[in-house]
Amino acid sequence: LFRSRYQEAVHQRIQSAQAPTSVDDMARDLQALQVMRHDHFGAQAALQLFGDQEAVTARLIELMRQDTLVETPLEERAMRAQARLLAERNGRDSGGG
């Protein structure tokens, strides 16, 4: 029951929200989603269910903020952030970080 209410709330939010046009929009969307998840599931359950995903998203947003090519489209900045995140993870997995 909680899950279906949550899915409905997310669906309504997505329908009413515009696609993000800036990194700040993305950060606001993540924060709103976190609040919604905490409201629906409680802080501990939300962390268990979505903590890893939210950490990755927050890191991608952080990497996008660090991107010096700010005039490029958001999609390109997101792809570069994903590549940097992968490089970070590969370095950590191989003992480099």
Buried (B, 14 or more C-beta within 10 A) or exposed (E): EEEEEBEEBBEEEEEEEEEBEEBEBBBEBBEEBBEBBBEBBEEEEBBEBBEEEBEEBBBBBEBBBEBEEEEEEBEEBBEBBBEBBEEBEEEEEEEEE
